[in-house]
Amino acid sequence: MTLAFKLPEEAEEMKLAMNGARLEYNMDEFDNFLRSKIKYENLTTQEYEIYEAIRTKFWECRNQD
């Protein structure tokens, strides 16, 4: 596959395409952070619910097409 961009008009699209792997890694790291907070830390009920809501929203956004 070859990706072609018309520069400078499509510079932002090119940047996103080039940094996709890094963005994926960062999303995985953030999800692991939230998961660890929920699973291993001694959270109050309110803290637990907040982290759980953030993680749920994160996955809703991540799974959008």
Biopython code that builds the backbone (N, CA, C, O; Angstrom):
import numpy as np
from Bio.PDB.StructureBuilder import StructureBuilder

atoms = [
    (1, "MET", "N", (0.835, -1.160, 0.000)),
    (1, "MET", "CA", (0.000, 0.000, 0.000)),
    (1, "MET", "C", (0.890, 1.237, 0.000)),
    (1, "MET", "O", (1.950, 1.262, 0.625)),
    (2, "THR", "N", (0.448, 2.231, -0.694)),
    (2, "THR", "CA", (1.152, 3.505, -0.733)),
    (2, "THR", "C", (0.192, 4.605, -0.316)),
    (2, "THR", "O", (-0.918, 4.709, -0.838)),
    (3, "LEU", "N", (0.625, 5.415, 0.620)),
    (3, "LEU", "CA", (-0.153, 6.583, 1.009)),
    (3, "LEU", "C", (0.481, 7.805, 0.370)),
    (3, "LEU", "O", (1.701, 7.966, 0.394)),
    (4, "ALA", "N", (-0.341, 8.655, -0.193)),
    (4, "ALA", "CA", (0.158, 9.876, -0.821)),
    (4, "ALA", "C", (-0.609, 11.063, -0.255)),
    (4, "ALA", "O", (-1.821, 10.993, -0.051)),
    (5, "PHE", "N", (0.091, 12.126, -0.010)),
    (5, "PHE", "CA", (-0.507, 13.329, 0.545)),
    (5, "PHE", "C", (-0.133, 14.528, -0.301)),
    (5, "PHE", "O", (0.984, 14.625, -0.809)),
    (6, "LYS", "N", (-1.070, 15.428, -0.443)),
    (6, "LYS", "CA", (-0.828, 16.667, -1.164)),
    (6, "LYS", "C", (-0.417, 17.718, -0.132)),
    (6, "LYS", "O", (-1.239, 18.212, 0.641)),
    (7, "LEU", "N", (0.868, 18.043, -0.142)),
    (7, "LEU", "CA", (1.381, 18.999, 0.839)),
    (7, "LEU", "C", (1.406, 20.392, 0.244)),
    (7, "LEU", "O", (1.630, 20.531, -0.958)),
    (8, "PRO", "N", (1.195, 21.388, 1.005)),
    (8, "PRO", "CA", (1.035, 21.433, 2.457)),
    (8, "PRO", "C", (-0.404, 21.246, 2.931)),
    (8, "PRO", "O", (-0.651, 21.197, 4.136)),
    (9, "GLU", "N", (-1.361, 21.141, 2.000)),
    (9, "GLU", "CA", (-2.776, 21.071, 2.379)),
    (9, "GLU", "C", (-3.103, 19.886, 3.288)),
    (9, "GLU", "O", (-3.942, 20.010, 4.180)),
    (10, "GLU", "N", (-2.469, 18.769, 3.078)),
    (10, "GLU", "CA", (-2.776, 17.554, 3.837)),
    (10, "GLU", "C", (-1.697, 17.215, 4.860)),
    (10, "GLU", "O", (-1.504, 16.047, 5.198)),
    (11, "ALA", "N", (-1.007, 18.218, 5.344)),
    (11, "ALA", "CA", (0.071, 17.988, 6.313)),
    (11, "ALA", "C", (-0.450, 17.352, 7.598)),
    (11, "ALA", "O", (0.202, 16.471, 8.158)),
    (12, "GLU", "N", (-1.608, 17.784, 8.066)),
    (12, "GLU", "CA", (-2.172, 17.223, 9.297)),
    (12, "GLU", "C", (-2.545, 15.752, 9.116)),
    (12, "GLU", "O", (-2.302, 14.935, 10.005)),
    (13, "GLU", "N", (-3.121, 15.421, 7.991)),
    (13, "GLU", "CA", (-3.465, 14.028, 7.706)),
    (13, "GLU", "C", (-2.210, 13.158, 7.645)),
    (13, "GLU", "O", (-2.206, 12.029, 8.137)),
    (14, "MET", "N", (-1.148, 13.686, 7.041)),
    (14, "MET", "CA", (0.112, 12.955, 6.962)),
    (14, "MET", "C", (0.680, 12.718, 8.360)),
    (14, "MET", "O", (1.136, 11.619, 8.673)),
    (15, "LYS", "N", (0.650, 13.743, 9.187)),
    (15, "LYS", "CA", (1.153, 13.625, 10.563)),
    (15, "LYS", "C", (0.393, 12.547, 11.325)),
    (15, "LYS", "O", (1.003, 11.738, 12.023)),
    (16, "LEU", "N", (-0.925, 12.528, 11.201)),
    (16, "LEU", "CA", (-1.725, 11.508, 11.881)),
    (16, "LEU", "C", (-1.377, 10.107, 11.378)),
    (16, "LEU", "O", (-1.259, 9.174, 12.172)),
    (17, "ALA", "N", (-1.213, 9.958, 10.067)),
    (17, "ALA", "CA", (-0.864, 8.650, 9.504)),
    (17, "ALA", "C", (0.503, 8.187, 9.993)),
    (17, "ALA", "O", (0.696, 7.006, 10.279)),
    (18, "MET", "N", (1.446, 9.110, 10.087)),
    (18, "MET", "CA", (2.807, 8.746, 10.498)),
    (18, "MET", "C", (2.893, 8.420, 11.991)),
    (18, "MET", "O", (3.760, 7.648, 12.402)),
    (19, "ASN", "N", (2.012, 8.992, 12.800)),
    (19, "ASN", "CA", (2.084, 8.798, 14.242)),
    (19, "ASN", "C", (1.053, 7.804, 14.776)),
    (19, "ASN", "O", (0.849, 7.721, 15.987)),
    (20, "GLY", "N", (0.415, 7.065, 13.907)),
    (20, "GLY", "CA", (-0.621, 6.128, 14.323)),
    (20, "GLY", "C", (-0.154, 5.105, 15.342)),
    (20, "GLY", "O", (-0.863, 4.842, 16.312)),
    (21, "ALA", "N", (1.005, 4.530, 15.150)),
    (21, "ALA", "CA", (1.507, 3.506, 16.075)),
    (21, "ALA", "C", (1.769, 4.104, 17.455)),
    (21, "ALA", "O", (1.482, 3.480, 18.477)),
    (22, "ARG", "N", (2.315, 5.315, 17.472)),
    (22, "ARG", "CA", (2.586, 5.965, 18.754)),
    (22, "ARG", "C", (1.279, 6.291, 19.486)),
    (22, "ARG", "O", (1.188, 6.136, 20.704)),
    (23, "LEU", "N", (0.279, 6.740, 18.742)),
    (23, "LEU", "CA", (-1.018, 7.030, 19.341)),
    (23, "LEU", "C", (-1.657, 5.763, 19.906)),
    (23, "LEU", "O", (-2.233, 5.782, 20.993)),
    (24, "GLU", "N", (-1.553, 4.673, 19.168)),
    (24, "GLU", "CA", (-2.092, 3.390, 19.643)),
    (24, "GLU", "C", (-1.404, 2.963, 20.931)),
    (24, "GLU", "O", (-2.069, 2.534, 21.875)),
    (25, "TYR", "N", (-0.087, 3.073, 20.982)),
    (25, "TYR", "CA", (0.673, 2.735, 22.185)),
    (25, "TYR", "C", (0.228, 3.595, 23.359)),
    (25, "TYR", "O", (0.027, 3.081, 24.459)),
    (26, "ASN", "N", (0.072, 4.898, 23.140)),
    (26, "ASN", "CA", (-0.335, 5.797, 24.217)),
    (26, "ASN", "C", (-1.736, 5.477, 24.725)),
    (26, "ASN", "O", (-1.999, 5.570, 25.924)),
    (27, "MET", "N", (-2.623, 5.106, 23.826)),
    (27, "MET", "CA", (-3.971, 4.723, 24.256)),
    (27, "MET", "C", (-3.924, 3.459, 25.104)),
    (27, "MET", "O", (-4.624, 3.363, 26.111)),
    (28, "ASP", "N", (-3.109, 2.496, 24.708)),
    (28, "ASP", "CA", (-2.958, 1.279, 25.504)),
    (28, "ASP", "C", (-2.386, 1.586, 26.883)),
    (28, "ASP", "O", (-2.834, 1.017, 27.878)),
    (29, "GLU", "N", (-1.411, 2.470, 26.951)),
    (29, "GLU", "CA", (-0.824, 2.860, 28.231)),
    (29, "GLU", "C", (-1.857, 3.534, 29.133)),
    (29, "GLU", "O", (-1.908, 3.253, 30.330)),
    (30, "PHE", "N", (-2.673, 4.410, 28.573)),
    (30, "PHE", "CA", (-3.697, 5.086, 29.362)),
    (30, "PHE", "C", (-4.733, 4.086, 29.858)),
    (30, "PHE", "O", (-5.157, 4.162, 31.011)),
    (31, "ASP", "N", (-5.146, 3.152, 29.008)),
    (31, "ASP", "CA", (-6.093, 2.126, 29.440)),
    (31, "ASP", "C", (-5.495, 1.267, 30.552)),
    (31, "ASP", "O", (-6.193, 0.929, 31.508)),
    (32, "ASN", "N", (-4.225, 0.912, 30.444)),
    (32, "ASN", "CA", (-3.571, 0.132, 31.500)),
    (32, "ASN", "C", (-3.499, 0.908, 32.806)),
    (32, "ASN", "O", (-3.649, 0.324, 33.879)),
    (33, "PHE", "N", (-3.272, 2.217, 32.731)),
    (33, "PHE", "CA", (-3.270, 3.064, 33.919)),
    (33, "PHE", "C", (-4.637, 3.016, 34.604)),
    (33, "PHE", "O", (-4.725, 2.811, 35.815)),
    (34, "LEU", "N", (-5.701, 3.207, 33.820)),
    (34, "LEU", "CA", (-7.048, 3.182, 34.393)),
    (34, "LEU", "C", (-7.365, 1.808, 34.971)),
    (34, "LEU", "O", (-7.924, 1.709, 36.063)),
    (35, "ARG", "N", (-7.014, 0.757, 34.253)),
    (35, "ARG", "CA", (-7.270, -0.606, 34.720)),
    (35, "ARG", "C", (-6.558, -0.881, 36.037)),
    (35, "ARG", "O", (-7.143, -1.466, 36.948)),
    (36, "SER", "N", (-5.305, -0.466, 36.144)),
    (36, "SER", "CA", (-4.540, -0.673, 37.382)),
    (36, "SER", "C", (-5.148, 0.083, 38.547)),
    (36, "SER", "O", (-5.216, -0.440, 39.659)),
    (37, "LYS", "N", (-5.587, 1.300, 38.306)),
    (37, "LYS", "CA", (-6.244, 2.070, 39.363)),
    (37, "LYS", "C", (-7.469, 1.332, 39.880)),
    (37, "LYS", "O", (-7.664, 1.197, 41.088)),
    (38, "ILE", "N", (-8.290, 0.856, 38.954)),
    (38, "ILE", "CA", (-9.538, 0.174, 39.313)),
    (38, "ILE", "C", (-9.258, -1.151, 40.016)),
    (38, "ILE", "O", (-9.908, -1.482, 41.008)),
    (39, "LYS", "N", (-8.306, -1.897, 39.508)),
    (39, "LYS", "CA", (-8.084, -3.261, 39.996)),
    (39, "LYS", "C", (-7.227, -3.346, 41.252)),
    (39, "LYS", "O", (-7.491, -4.180, 42.118)),
    (40, "TYR", "N", (-6.209, -2.501, 41.369)),
    (40, "TYR", "CA", (-5.217, -2.712, 42.421)),
    (40, "TYR", "C", (-5.191, -1.658, 43.530)),
    (40, "TYR", "O", (-4.594, -1.891, 44.581)),
    (41, "GLU", "N", (-5.822, -0.516, 43.317)),
    (41, "GLU", "CA", (-5.740, 0.513, 44.349)),
    (41, "GLU", "C", (-6.954, 0.464, 45.256)),
    (41, "GLU", "O", (-8.035, 0.030, 44.858)),
    (42, "ASN", "N", (-6.756, 0.909, 46.464)),
    (42, "ASN", "CA", (-7.818, 0.936, 47.459)),
    (42, "ASN", "C", (-8.609, 2.233, 47.278)),
    (42, "ASN", "O", (-8.349, 3.231, 47.950)),
    (43, "LEU", "N", (-9.565, 2.203, 46.372)),
    (43, "LEU", "CA", (-10.332, 3.388, 46.015)),
    (43, "LEU", "C", (-11.615, 3.475, 46.827)),
    (43, "LEU", "O", (-12.176, 2.462, 47.248)),
    (44, "THR", "N", (-12.065, 4.703, 47.037)),
    (44, "THR", "CA", (-13.393, 4.872, 47.605)),
    (44, "THR", "C", (-14.406, 4.479, 46.541)),
    (44, "THR", "O", (-14.054, 4.333, 45.371)),
    (45, "THR", "N", (-15.638, 4.309, 46.932)),
    (45, "THR", "CA", (-16.687, 3.973, 45.975)),
    (45, "THR", "C", (-16.805, 5.060, 44.915)),
    (45, "THR", "O", (-16.962, 4.766, 43.730)),
    (46, "GLN", "N", (-16.730, 6.303, 45.340)),
    (46, "GLN", "CA", (-16.825, 7.413, 44.395)),
    (46, "GLN", "C", (-15.649, 7.421, 43.421)),
    (46, "GLN", "O", (-15.848, 7.615, 42.222)),
    (47, "GLU", "N", (-14.435, 7.214, 43.913)),
    (47, "GLU", "CA", (-13.262, 7.159, 43.038)),
    (47, "GLU", "C", (-13.382, 6.009, 42.048)),
    (47, "GLU", "O", (-13.096, 6.173, 40.862)),
    (48, "TYR", "N", (-13.807, 4.838, 42.537)),
    (48, "TYR", "CA", (-13.981, 3.676, 41.672)),
    (48, "TYR", "C", (-14.960, 3.993, 40.544)),
    (48, "TYR", "O", (-14.691, 3.696, 39.380)),
    (49, "GLU", "N", (-16.085, 4.591, 40.889)),
    (49, "GLU", "CA", (-17.102, 4.906, 39.887)),
    (49, "GLU", "C", (-16.585, 5.911, 38.860)),
    (49, "GLU", "O", (-16.902, 5.809, 37.675)),
    (50, "ILE", "N", (-15.796, 6.872, 39.307)),
    (50, "ILE", "CA", (-15.237, 7.866, 38.390)),
    (50, "ILE", "C", (-14.262, 7.206, 37.415)),
    (50, "ILE", "O", (-14.352, 7.419, 36.206)),
    (51, "TYR", "N", (-13.325, 6.400, 37.942)),
    (51, "TYR", "CA", (-12.370, 5.726, 37.059)),
    (51, "TYR", "C", (-13.084, 4.775, 36.096)),
    (51, "TYR", "O", (-12.722, 4.681, 34.923)),
    (52, "GLU", "N", (-14.085, 4.084, 36.593)),
    (52, "GLU", "CA", (-14.838, 3.154, 35.747)),
    (52, "GLU", "C", (-15.573, 3.917, 34.639)),
    (52, "GLU", "O", (-15.608, 3.461, 33.496)),
    (53, "ALA", "N", (-16.154, 5.064, 34.965)),
    (53, "ALA", "CA", (-16.859, 5.869, 33.968)),
    (53, "ALA", "C", (-15.880, 6.401, 32.916)),
    (53, "ALA", "O", (-16.190, 6.411, 31.725)),
    (54, "ILE", "N", (-14.719, 6.835, 33.351)),
    (54, "ILE", "CA", (-13.707, 7.325, 32.403)),
    (54, "ILE", "C", (-13.268, 6.199, 31.485)),
    (54, "ILE", "O", (-13.137, 6.401, 30.277)),
    (55, "ARG", "N", (-13.039, 5.022, 32.035)),
    (55, "ARG", "CA", (-12.584, 3.891, 31.209)),
    (55, "ARG", "C", (-13.675, 3.465, 30.223)),
    (55, "ARG", "O", (-13.385, 3.127, 29.076)),
    (56, "THR", "N", (-14.914, 3.486, 30.675)),
    (56, "THR", "CA", (-16.026, 3.138, 29.791)),
    (56, "THR", "C", (-16.124, 4.121, 28.634)),
    (56, "THR", "O", (-16.275, 3.715, 27.482)),
    (57, "LYS", "N", (-16.039, 5.409, 28.934)),
    (57, "LYS", "CA", (-16.099, 6.432, 27.885)),
    (57, "LYS", "C", (-14.903, 6.319, 26.943)),
    (57, "LYS", "O", (-15.035, 6.485, 25.731)),
    (58, "PHE", "N", (-13.736, 6.035, 27.520)),
    (58, "PHE", "CA", (-12.533, 5.844, 26.708)),
    (58, "PHE", "C", (-12.778, 4.763, 25.662)),
    (58, "PHE", "O", (-12.473, 4.964, 24.486)),
    (59, "TRP", "N", (-13.329, 3.610, 26.075)),
    (59, "TRP", "CA", (-13.552, 2.519, 25.149)),
    (59, "TRP", "C", (-14.672, 2.825, 24.158)),
    (59, "TRP", "O", (-14.625, 2.375, 23.014)),
    (60, "GLU", "N", (-15.678, 3.585, 24.587)),
    (60, "GLU", "CA", (-16.715, 4.004, 23.640)),
    (60, "GLU", "C", (-16.097, 4.845, 22.518)),
    (60, "GLU", "O", (-16.390, 4.640, 21.340)),
    (61, "CYS", "N", (-15.251, 5.779, 22.900)),
    (61, "CYS", "CA", (-14.583, 6.639, 21.904)),
    (61, "CYS", "C", (-13.631, 5.842, 21.035)),
    (61, "CYS", "O", (-13.566, 6.055, 19.824)),
    (62, "ARG", "N", (-12.904, 4.941, 21.634)),
    (62, "ARG", "CA", (-11.908, 4.162, 20.903)),
    (62, "ARG", "C", (-12.541, 3.224, 19.887)),
    (62, "ARG", "O", (-11.947, 2.945, 18.845)),
    (63, "ASN", "N", (-13.737, 2.738, 20.181)),
    (63, "ASN", "CA", (-14.380, 1.765, 19.306)),
    (63, "ASN", "C", (-15.257, 2.396, 18.231)),
    (63, "ASN", "O", (-15.889, 1.685, 17.449)),
    (64, "GLN", "N", (-15.298, 3.716, 18.187)),
    (64, "GLN", "CA", (-16.080, 4.374, 17.130)),
    (64, "GLN", "C", (-15.368, 4.223, 15.792)),
    (64, "GLN", "O", (-14.140, 4.257, 15.713)),
    (65, "ASP", "N", (-16.153, 4.058, 14.763)),
    (65, "ASP", "CA", (-15.597, 3.956, 13.400)),
    (65, "ASP", "C", (-15.529, 5.298, 12.758)),
    (65, "ASP", "O", (-15.090, 5.414, 11.614)),
]
sb = StructureBuilder()
sb.init_structure("model")
sb.init_model(0)
sb.init_chain("A")
sb.init_seg("    ")
for serial, (resi, resn, name, xyz) in enumerate(atoms, 1):
    if name == "N":
        sb.init_residue(resn, " ", resi, " ")
    sb.init_atom(name, np.array(xyz, "f"), 0.0, 1.0, " ", f" {name:<3s}", serial, name[0])
structure = sb.get_structure()
